[in-house]
Amino acid sequence: MNENVQPLGYGYAVSAAERNKVLRNTYWLLALSMLPTILGAWLGVATGITASLGGVMGLVVFMGGAFGFIYAIEKTKNSAAGVPVLLGFTFFMGLMLSRMLATVLGFKNGSDLIMTAFGGTAGVFVLMASLSTVIKRDLSGMGKWLTVGAIVLMVAAVINAFVASSAGMIVISLMAIGIFSAFILYDLKRIIDGGETNYITATLGIYLSVFNVFQSLLALLGIFGGERD
């Protein structure tokens, strides 16, 4: 699953075949991870199990569960348990997303908004994946700036959980779309350049970015395009 690599100027001493294998496995696992996500989202909407998890309580449950799973994935990424733990995480993420989905489905055009967010997210992913194959420059320097941006975004989300500002939600969603779209490009470029050789770690990073882009698009569409009966 992992290959020993030595830095070699720009890029890494990893063969093209090994890079392609990691990229292919990442795409397959990313596609597979969508199934538990959909199942978790459907279960959450159908049962309303997450309906009471709003505001600060919802944020605490989400952050606690997410960081717990991420820690477990990091510990199991080099073992046979890595994939099941990752899929368990994506089920949890779908469950946490169900509250927003239920809210959007309450709009007359809720199904259309969800499909639009899905299409927009797919478009962002395809664009970033295409750019990652044509950009030749080293993008490794983006990592620290994107991490800082993600931390600022997380702090802003925590503050907004207490304030419950619609304007704050709009700003946070727009920032998230920009930051996590760039993260998709960064993570894919690292695989292509040989900087990431573990497809479970690669899938986790890209999945989180895709999830955040979708969630942010859906929030914006709900705010600006939701039609009430």
Buried (B, 14 or more C-beta within 10 A) or exposed (E): BEBEBEEEEEBBEBEEEBBEBBBEBBBEBBEBBBEBBBBBBBBBBEEEEBEEBEEEEBBEBBEEBBEEBBEBBBEBBEEEBBBEBBBBBBBBBBBBBBBBBBBBBEBEBBEBBBEBBEEBBEEBBEEBBEBBEEEEEEBBEBBEEBEEBBEEBBEBBBEBBEEEEEEBBBBBBEBBBBBBBBBBBBBBBBBBBBBBBBBBBBBBBBBBBBBBBBBBBBBBBBEEEBEEE
